[in-house]
């Protein structure tokens, strides 16, 4: 969704990079009913990570299986994370770690 990408760029992209002594712009904390912006950031982040893992530096696809690992104890962003990964054609998902 180009609108989603444009909203993210408009809010978080810093032309020329941020100054060394300035922090990155913070994201909202996850809550039971997250904002559309937070869901979009999660979708975009997971899409980008999977897409980058599935492609070479020249954007040509690699011949490999790529998956993501979602921590079960971090439940709130799971759906938007999976959606972004699925859009990038993630091959598998592992769930686990963190619940004794």
N, C-alpha and C positions, 0 to 999 in steps of 0.2 A: 504494500500500500504506500504509494508515493506521499500521500498526505501525512502518514505516520512518520515516515523518514524526514520529511520537511519540517514537521513540528519538532522533532528531536534535534535536528541540525540547528534550527532557529534558536533553541533554548540552550544547547550545550556546546555547540561548536565555537571555538575561539580562533578566529583568523590569525595565522602566524604563531599559534600556540600560546599557552598561558605563561605568565611570568613565573619564574622559579619560586618566588616567595609567596605566591598566591595559591590557595587551595583549589582543588577541583570543585565545581558546583555540586552540592550534595543532592542526593536523591531522597525522596520521601521514604519513610519507614513503612514496611508492610503492615497492613491492618486487615481486619476481617472483610471489609468492603473497600478494596484499593481503588484509587482513582484510575481513570482511563489512561492518564499519562504514565502511571507506574506500570500498568499492564502492558502498555505499548513499549516502554523501555525494556521490559523483560522479554517480550516477543522479539524485538529488534536485536537485543544482546545475544539471545540464543540462536537466532537466525544467523547472525554474523559469525559467531564462533563455529557453528557447524559448516557454514558455507566456506569459511577460510580453511577449515580442516580438510574439506573435500576438494580443494583446488590448489594448484601450484601457484607460484608467484606471478606467472603470466596469465592467470585465470583459467588455464586449461584444467579439466577435471583429472583427479588422480584415480587410479584403479585400486581402490581400497575400501574397506568397510569402516564407517565412522559411527561412533555412538556417543551418548552422553551419560553421565552418572548424576542422578538427582538424589540428594540426601533426603531420606524419609522424614527426618526430624524437622526439616525446613519445608513445611507443607504449603504455606500460603502462595508462593509463586509457581507451584508445580504446573498448573494448567497453562498459564501463559508461557512458561518455559518450554513445555512440550509442544505447544502450538508453533512457536518460533522454530524449534528444532525440526518439526515435521515439515514446515514450509521449505526448509533448506534440504529436505530429503534425508534426514538422519536415518541411519540403518537400524539402530537398536537403542534401547534405553535400559539402563540399570537403575534399580531403586534399592536403597539400603543404606547402611552405615548410620550409626548414631543412636539407635534405640537398643538399650541393653536388654 
